Amino acid sequence: MDSLVYRYDGSFPGLMCCVFEAIARKEHPAAILPPDGDATLYPEREIVTHPVRAARVLTAIPKKISPRALRLVQYGYLTCDPRRELLVVEFLRLGFEKGGRVTGLLQDDRVSDLLKAVGHLEREAHLLTGFVRFSIQGEVMAAVIAPKNMVLPLLAPHFRSRFPADSFLLYDKTHQMAYFYQNGREEFADVEELTLPPASPEEVAFRRMWKRYYDTVAIAQRENPVCRRTHMPKRYWNWLTEMQPENNS
């Protein structure tokens, strides 16, 4: 590991330029940090984002490694692992050396660590396909989530296919990112803060009906708090309608 830190713009093309620089210069940076990342005592190299270089790396991944490797890299960038940039760079360094068989080298930490991070991302996205609770806000359905990983790109296709004729907004409070869908058009946008207006009387009535249904179908004799927390982690409860007090509905 070199005593050097890469500082990049935080974007995925910027990360691909970090890959380009690390391999071209034969460097192993100690960390790869976004502009607002922590200060370090190591010397820093600023990695400028060059679209052409980023495109060269992206084109080379499926050709010289595999399409699966490209998907792992794209998903790796979305994970909450604090080392995600290094995981991607070191995985690709190994991938360009070993080719398509790299994804099977599970005994290598450069592969297994990335797979674990991506697995965590995919599990969280899967859970949220069932935990998102939309509310009617005028002509739009809106929901707020607070995931650990940047799951919006994984959630978007699911809800787009479920509500193709509706307009909806999904806001990621953790990463200050929103996904908009309307009339077949979609957009991701950075949104620092989003405060939804108070629920309408009709919306409140629907929430109460859902809570009543949830409580009615429950079997008290089979209540198992540990099992419920396993399948419905408590960190999601703040955004679940059925878990809110009656006076908050």
C-alpha positions as YAML, in Angstrom:
chain: A
units: angstrom
residues:
- id: 1
  name: MET
  ca: [0.00, 0.00, 0.00]
- id: 2
  name: ASP
  ca: [1.43, 3.37, -1.07]
- id: 3
  name: SER
  ca: [1.44, 6.32, 1.34]
- id: 4
  name: LEU
  ca: [-0.75, 8.28, -1.03]
- id: 5
  name: VAL
  ca: [-4.41, 9.32, -1.05]
- id: 6
  name: TYR
  ca: [-6.49, 9.86, -4.18]
- id: 7
  name: ARG
  ca: [-9.04, 12.68, -3.99]
- id: 8
  name: TYR
  ca: [-11.79, 12.47, -6.64]
- id: 9
  name: ASP
  ca: [-15.12, 14.19, -7.34]
- id: 10
  name: GLY
  ca: [-17.24, 11.38, -5.86]
- id: 11
  name: SER
  ca: [-18.88, 10.39, -9.14]
- id: 12
  name: PHE
  ca: [-18.80, 6.95, -10.76]
- id: 13
  name: PRO
  ca: [-16.91, 8.26, -13.84]
- id: 14
  name: GLY
  ca: [-14.48, 9.85, -11.38]
- id: 15
  name: LEU
  ca: [-13.96, 6.48, -9.72]
- id: 16
  name: MET
  ca: [-13.26, 4.91, -13.12]
- id: 17
  name: CYS
  ca: [-10.57, 7.58, -13.61]
- id: 18
  name: CYS
  ca: [-9.08, 6.53, -10.26]
- id: 19
  name: VAL
  ca: [-8.89, 3.00, -11.66]
- id: 20
  name: PHE
  ca: [-7.18, 4.33, -14.78]
- id: 21
  name: GLU
  ca: [-4.60, 6.31, -12.80]
- id: 22
  name: ALA
  ca: [-3.88, 3.55, -10.27]
- id: 23
  name: ILE
  ca: [-3.22, 0.97, -12.96]
- id: 24
  name: ALA
  ca: [-1.33, 3.32, -15.30]
- id: 25
  name: ARG
  ca: [0.92, 4.59, -12.50]
- id: 26
  name: LYS
  ca: [1.14, 1.18, -10.77]
- id: 27
  name: GLU
  ca: [0.01, 2.83, -7.53]
- id: 28
  name: HIS
  ca: [-1.86, 1.32, -4.59]
- id: 29
  name: PRO
  ca: [-3.43, 4.32, -2.85]
- id: 30
  name: ALA
  ca: [-4.01, 4.06, 0.88]
- id: 31
  name: ALA
  ca: [-7.45, 5.63, 0.45]
- id: 32
  name: ILE
  ca: [-9.68, 7.11, -2.24]
- id: 33
  name: LEU
  ca: [-11.78, 9.96, -0.89]
- id: 34
  name: PRO
  ca: [-14.53, 12.25, -2.21]
- id: 35
  name: PRO
  ca: [-14.15, 16.04, -1.97]
- id: 36
  name: ASP
  ca: [-15.81, 16.16, 1.46]
- id: 37
  name: GLY
  ca: [-13.96, 13.13, 2.79]
- id: 38
  name: ASP
  ca: [-11.86, 13.19, 5.94]
- id: 39
  name: ALA
  ca: [-8.54, 15.03, 5.96]
- id: 40
  name: THR
  ca: [-5.47, 12.81, 6.06]
- id: 41
  name: LEU
  ca: [-1.77, 13.09, 6.84]
- id: 42
  name: TYR
  ca: [-0.85, 11.34, 3.60]
- id: 43
  name: PRO
  ca: [0.11, 13.29, 0.48]
- id: 44
  name: GLU
  ca: [-2.85, 13.59, -1.86]
- id: 45
  name: ARG
  ca: [-3.23, 13.29, -5.60]
- id: 46
  name: GLU
  ca: [-6.23, 14.97, -7.18]
- id: 47
  name: ILE
  ca: [-7.81, 12.74, -9.80]
- id: 48
  name: VAL
  ca: [-9.53, 14.82, -12.46]
- id: 49
  name: THR
  ca: [-12.52, 13.20, -14.13]
- id: 50
  name: HIS
  ca: [-11.85, 12.68, -17.85]
- id: 51
  name: PRO
  ca: [-14.94, 11.22, -19.60]
- id: 52
  name: VAL
  ca: [-12.79, 9.56, -22.27]
- id: 53
  name: ARG
  ca: [-10.63, 7.75, -19.70]
- id: 54
  name: ALA
  ca: [-13.69, 6.70, -17.72]
- id: 55
  name: ALA
  ca: [-15.29, 5.35, -20.92]
- id: 56
  name: ARG
  ca: [-12.12, 3.39, -21.76]
- id: 57
  name: VAL
  ca: [-12.20, 1.65, -18.39]
- id: 58
  name: LEU
  ca: [-15.93, 0.90, -18.62]
- id: 59
  name: THR
  ca: [-15.55, -0.52, -22.13]
- id: 60
  name: ALA
  ca: [-12.61, -2.69, -21.08]
- id: 61
  name: ILE
  ca: [-14.31, -4.31, -18.07]
- id: 62
  name: PRO
  ca: [-16.85, -6.52, -19.91]
- id: 63
  name: LYS
  ca: [-14.39, -7.20, -22.74]
- id: 64
  name: LYS
  ca: [-11.31, -8.12, -20.70]
- id: 65
  name: ILE
  ca: [-13.03, -9.43, -17.57]
- id: 66
  name: SER
  ca: [-16.78, -10.11, -17.83]
- id: 67
  name: PRO
  ca: [-20.22, -8.46, -17.83]
- id: 68
  name: ARG
  ca: [-20.69, -9.77, -14.27]
- id: 69
  name: ALA
  ca: [-17.56, -7.91, -13.19]
- id: 70
  name: LEU
  ca: [-19.00, -4.69, -14.61]
- id: 71
  name: ARG
  ca: [-22.20, -5.20, -12.63]
- id: 72
  name: LEU
  ca: [-20.21, -5.85, -9.44]
- id: 73
  name: VAL
  ca: [-18.24, -2.66, -9.95]
- id: 74
  name: GLN
  ca: [-21.36, -0.59, -10.62]
- id: 75
  name: TYR
  ca: [-23.07, -2.02, -7.55]
- id: 76
  name: GLY
  ca: [-19.89, -1.72, -5.48]
- id: 77
  name: TYR
  ca: [-19.95, 2.03, -6.02]
- id: 78
  name: LEU
  ca: [-23.46, 2.12, -4.49]
- id: 79
  name: THR
  ca: [-22.55, 0.29, -1.28]
- id: 80
  name: CYS
  ca: [-22.11, 1.84, 2.15]
- id: 81
  name: ASP
  ca: [-18.74, 0.15, 2.71]
- id: 82
  name: PRO
  ca: [-16.33, 2.92, 3.75]
- id: 83
  name: ARG
  ca: [-13.67, 1.28, 1.55]
- id: 84
  name: ARG
  ca: [-15.90, 0.98, -1.51]
- id: 85
  name: GLU
  ca: [-13.60, 2.93, -3.84]
- id: 86
  name: LEU
  ca: [-10.56, 0.87, -2.86]
- id: 87
  name: LEU
  ca: [-12.59, -2.35, -3.17]
- id: 88
  name: VAL
  ca: [-13.52, -1.43, -6.75]
- id: 89
  name: VAL
  ca: [-9.99, -0.39, -7.74]
- id: 90
  name: GLU
  ca: [-8.28, -3.45, -6.28]
- id: 91
  name: PHE
  ca: [-10.92, -5.82, -7.69]
- id: 92
  name: LEU
  ca: [-10.44, -4.39, -11.18]
- id: 93
  name: ARG
  ca: [-6.66, -4.47, -10.85]
- id: 94
  name: LEU
  ca: [-6.93, -8.19, -10.14]
- id: 95
  name: GLY
  ca: [-9.61, -8.65, -12.80]
- id: 96
  name: PHE
  ca: [-7.51, -7.20, -15.59]
- id: 97
  name: GLU
  ca: [-4.78, -9.62, -14.54]
- id: 98
  name: LYS
  ca: [-6.90, -12.78, -14.12]
- id: 99
  name: GLY
  ca: [-9.71, -12.19, -16.61]
- id: 100
  name: GLY
  ca: [-13.22, -13.61, -16.29]
- id: 101
  name: ARG
  ca: [-12.35, -16.15, -13.61]
- id: 102
  name: VAL
  ca: [-11.71, -13.36, -11.10]
- id: 103
  name: THR
  ca: [-15.28, -13.47, -9.74]
- id: 104
  name: GLY
  ca: [-14.69, -17.05, -8.64]
- id: 105
  name: LEU
  ca: [-11.55, -16.27, -6.63]
- id: 106
  name: LEU
  ca: [-13.48, -16.15, -3.36]
- id: 107
  name: GLN
  ca: [-10.38, -16.84, -1.26]
- id: 108
  name: ASP
  ca: [-8.95, -13.48, -2.33]
- id: 109
  name: ASP
  ca: [-10.04, -10.61, -0.08]
- id: 110
  name: ARG
  ca: [-10.14, -8.26, -3.06]
- id: 111
  name: VAL
  ca: [-12.98, -10.37, -4.44]
- id: 112
  name: SER
  ca: [-14.74, -11.59, -1.30]
- id: 113
  name: ASP
  ca: [-14.87, -8.13, 0.32]
- id: 114
  name: LEU
  ca: [-16.50, -6.61, -2.76]
- id: 115
  name: LEU
  ca: [-18.98, -9.48, -3.00]
- id: 116
  name: LYS
  ca: [-19.93, -9.05, 0.67]
- id: 117
  name: ALA
  ca: [-20.50, -5.31, 0.22]
- id: 118
  name: VAL
  ca: [-22.62, -5.87, -2.89]
- id: 119
  name: GLY
  ca: [-24.55, -8.63, -1.13]
- id: 120
  name: HIS
  ca: [-25.44, -6.21, 1.66]
- id: 121
  name: LEU
  ca: [-26.62, -3.67, -0.90]
- id: 122
  name: GLU
  ca: [-28.80, -6.22, -2.70]
- id: 123
  name: ARG
  ca: [-30.34, -7.55, 0.52]
- id: 124
  name: GLU
  ca: [-31.25, -4.07, 1.66]
- id: 125
  name: ALA
  ca: [-32.81, -3.25, -1.72]
- id: 126
  name: HIS
  ca: [-34.81, -6.50, -1.58]
- id: 127
  name: LEU
  ca: [-36.12, -5.67, 1.91]
- id: 128
  name: LEU
  ca: [-37.14, -2.20, 0.84]
- id: 129
  name: THR
  ca: [-39.24, -3.48, -2.05]
- id: 130
  name: GLY
  ca: [-41.58, -4.62, 0.72]
- id: 131
  name: PHE
  ca: [-40.98, -1.89, 3.30]
- id: 132
  name: VAL
  ca: [-41.58, 1.26, 1.23]
- id: 133
  name: ARG
  ca: [-44.86, 2.95, 2.19]
- id: 134
  name: PHE
  ca: [-46.17, 5.51, -0.31]
- id: 135
  name: SER
  ca: [-48.55, 8.31, 0.68]
- id: 136
  name: ILE
  ca: [-50.78, 10.30, -1.65]
- id: 137
  name: GLN
  ca: [-49.57, 13.89, -2.01]
- id: 138
  name: GLY
  ca: [-51.94, 15.59, -4.44]
- id: 139
  name: GLU
  ca: [-51.50, 13.80, -7.75]
- id: 140
  name: VAL
  ca: [-48.25, 12.09, -6.72]
- id: 141
  name: MET
  ca: [-47.37, 9.15, -4.51]
- id: 142
  name: ALA
  ca: [-44.40, 9.90, -2.26]
- id: 143
  name: ALA
  ca: [-42.26, 7.89, 0.13]
- id: 144
  name: VAL
  ca: [-39.18, 8.55, 2.26]
- id: 145
  name: ILE
  ca: [-36.55, 5.93, 3.10]
- id: 146
  name: ALA
  ca: [-33.28, 6.05, 5.05]
- id: 147
  name: PRO
  ca: [-31.15, 3.16, 3.75]
- id: 148
  name: LYS
  ca: [-27.52, 2.49, 4.53]
- id: 149
  name: ASN
  ca: [-26.68, 1.84, 0.87]
- id: 150
  name: MET
  ca: [-27.55, 3.89, -2.22]
- id: 151
  name: VAL
  ca: [-30.41, 1.61, -3.20]
- id: 152
  name: LEU
  ca: [-32.48, 3.95, -5.39]
- id: 153
  name: PRO
  ca: [-31.01, 2.68, -8.69]
- id: 154
  name: LEU
  ca: [-31.99, -0.86, -7.65]
- id: 155
  name: LEU
  ca: [-35.45, 0.11, -6.38]
- id: 156
  name: ALA
  ca: [-36.39, 2.25, -9.37]
- id: 157
  name: PRO
  ca: [-37.04, -0.62, -11.83]
- id: 158
  name: HIS
  ca: [-39.16, -2.47, -9.26]
- id: 159
  name: PHE
  ca: [-41.52, 0.41, -8.53]
- id: 160
  name: ARG
  ca: [-41.52, 1.61, -12.13]
- id: 161
  name: SER
  ca: [-42.85, -1.80, -13.19]
- id: 162
  name: ARG
  ca: [-45.37, -1.90, -10.33]
- id: 163
  name: PHE
  ca: [-46.77, 1.58, -10.97]
- id: 164
  name: PRO
  ca: [-46.27, 2.22, -14.71]
- id: 165
  name: ALA
  ca: [-49.35, 4.46, -14.98]
- id: 166
  name: ASP
  ca: [-48.75, 6.44, -11.77]
- id: 167
  name: SER
  ca: [-46.57, 9.37, -10.79]
- id: 168
  name: PHE
  ca: [-44.37, 8.85, -7.76]
- id: 169
  name: LEU
  ca: [-41.42, 10.20, -5.82]
- id: 170
  name: LEU
  ca: [-39.01, 8.14, -3.73]
- id: 171
  name: TYR
  ca: [-36.64, 10.12, -1.51]
- id: 172
  name: ASP
  ca: [-33.47, 8.69, 0.05]
- id: 173
  name: LYS
  ca: [-32.96, 10.78, 3.17]
- id: 174
  name: THR
  ca: [-29.54, 9.27, 3.95]
- id: 175
  name: HIS
  ca: [-27.91, 10.11, 0.63]
- id: 176
  name: GLN
  ca: [-30.10, 13.16, -0.18]
- id: 177
  name: MET
  ca: [-31.17, 11.69, -3.48]
- id: 178
  name: ALA
  ca: [-34.61, 11.49, -5.08]
- id: 179
  name: TYR
  ca: [-36.12, 9.41, -7.86]
- id: 180
  name: PHE
  ca: [-39.02, 10.85, -9.87]
- id: 181
  name: TYR
  ca: [-41.28, 8.91, -12.23]
- id: 182
  name: GLN
  ca: [-44.12, 10.31, -14.34]
- id: 183
  name: ASN
  ca: [-45.70, 9.29, -17.66]
- id: 184
  name: GLY
  ca: [-42.89, 6.89, -18.51]
- id: 185
  name: ARG
  ca: [-40.17, 9.45, -17.77]
- id: 186
  name: GLU
  ca: [-37.77, 9.11, -14.87]
- id: 187
  name: GLU
  ca: [-35.07, 11.20, -13.23]
- id: 188
  name: PHE
  ca: [-32.60, 10.92, -10.37]
- id: 189
  name: ALA
  ca: [-31.75, 14.19, -8.63]
- id: 190
  name: ASP
  ca: [-29.74, 15.42, -5.65]
- id: 191
  name: VAL
  ca: [-32.14, 16.87, -3.08]
- id: 192
  name: GLU
  ca: [-30.63, 18.16, 0.14]
- id: 193
  name: GLU
  ca: [-33.87, 18.13, 2.09]
- id: 194
  name: LEU
  ca: [-37.46, 17.10, 1.43]
- id: 195
  name: THR
  ca: [-40.35, 17.78, 3.77]
- id: 196
  name: LEU
  ca: [-43.66, 16.29, 2.76]
- id: 197
  name: PRO
  ca: [-46.81, 18.31, 3.54]
- id: 198
  name: PRO
  ca: [-49.22, 17.04, 6.22]
- id: 199
  name: ALA
  ca: [-51.32, 14.07, 5.17]
- id: 200
  name: SER
  ca: [-54.78, 14.85, 3.82]
- id: 201
  name: PRO
  ca: [-57.86, 13.51, 5.67]
- id: 202
  name: GLU
  ca: [-58.28, 10.87, 2.97]
- id: 203
  name: GLU
  ca: [-54.66, 9.76, 3.36]
- id: 204
  name: VAL
  ca: [-55.04, 9.60, 7.15]
- id: 205
  name: ALA
  ca: [-58.12, 7.42, 6.71]
- id: 206
  name: PHE
  ca: [-56.20, 5.02, 4.44]
- id: 207
  name: ARG
  ca: [-53.35, 4.81, 6.95]
- id: 208
  name: ARG
  ca: [-55.73, 3.97, 9.75]
- id: 209
  name: MET
  ca: [-57.40, 1.28, 7.66]
- id: 210
  name: TRP
  ca: [-53.99, -0.26, 6.90]
- id: 211
  name: LYS
  ca: [-53.02, -0.21, 10.58]
- id: 212
  name: ARG
  ca: [-56.35, -1.76, 11.52]
- id: 213
  name: TYR
  ca: [-55.85, -4.52, 8.93]
- id: 214
  name: TYR
  ca: [-52.28, -5.13, 10.15]
- id: 215
  name: ASP
  ca: [-53.46, -5.45, 13.76]
- id: 216
  name: THR
  ca: [-56.47, -7.60, 12.83]
- id: 217
  name: VAL
  ca: [-54.56, -10.29, 10.93]
- id: 218
  name: ALA
  ca: [-51.93, -10.58, 13.68]
- id: 219
  name: ILE
  ca: [-52.11, -13.73, 15.82]
- id: 220
  name: ALA
  ca: [-51.31, -12.72, 19.39]
- id: 221
  name: GLN
  ca: [-50.46, -16.26, 20.47]
- id: 222
  name: ARG
  ca: [-47.79, -16.47, 17.78]
- id: 223
  name: GLU
  ca: [-46.18, -13.12, 18.45]
- id: 224
  name: ASN
  ca: [-42.40, -13.48, 18.18]
- id: 225
  name: PRO
  ca: [-40.53, -10.16, 18.55]
- id: 226
  name: VAL
  ca: [-37.14, -11.68, 17.72]
- id: 227
  name: CYS
  ca: [-38.44, -13.21, 14.50]
- id: 228
  name: ARG
  ca: [-40.13, -9.93, 13.54]
- id: 229
  name: ARG
  ca: [-36.92, -7.96, 14.06]
- id: 230
  name: THR
  ca: [-35.05, -10.51, 11.95]
- id: 231
  name: HIS
  ca: [-37.37, -10.10, 8.97]
- id: 232
  name: MET
  ca: [-38.27, -6.45, 9.64]
- id: 233
  name: PRO
  ca: [-35.19, -4.73, 11.16]
- id: 234
  name: LYS
  ca: [-36.05, -1.94, 13.58]
- id: 235
  name: ARG
  ca: [-34.10, 0.66, 11.63]
- id: 236
  name: TYR
  ca: [-36.89, 0.58, 9.02]
- id: 237
  name: TRP
  ca: [-39.77, 1.00, 11.48]
- id: 238
  name: ASN
  ca: [-39.77, 4.80, 11.43]
- id: 239
  name: TRP
  ca: [-40.97, 4.67, 7.81]
- id: 240
  name: LEU
  ca: [-43.56, 1.89, 8.18]
- id: 241
  name: THR
  ca: [-47.15, 3.10, 8.50]
- id: 242
  name: GLU
  ca: [-48.21, 0.09, 10.58]
- id: 243
  name: MET
  ca: [-45.48, 0.74, 13.17]
- id: 244
  name: GLN
  ca: [-46.51, 4.33, 13.92]
- id: 245
  name: PRO
  ca: [-48.67, 5.42, 16.88]
- id: 246
  name: GLU
  ca: [-52.31, 5.97, 16.06]
- id: 247
  name: ASN
  ca: [-52.08, 9.73, 16.61]
- id: 248
  name: ASN
  ca: [-49.29, 9.95, 13.99]
- id: 249
  name: SER
  ca: [-51.35, 8.34, 11.25]
...
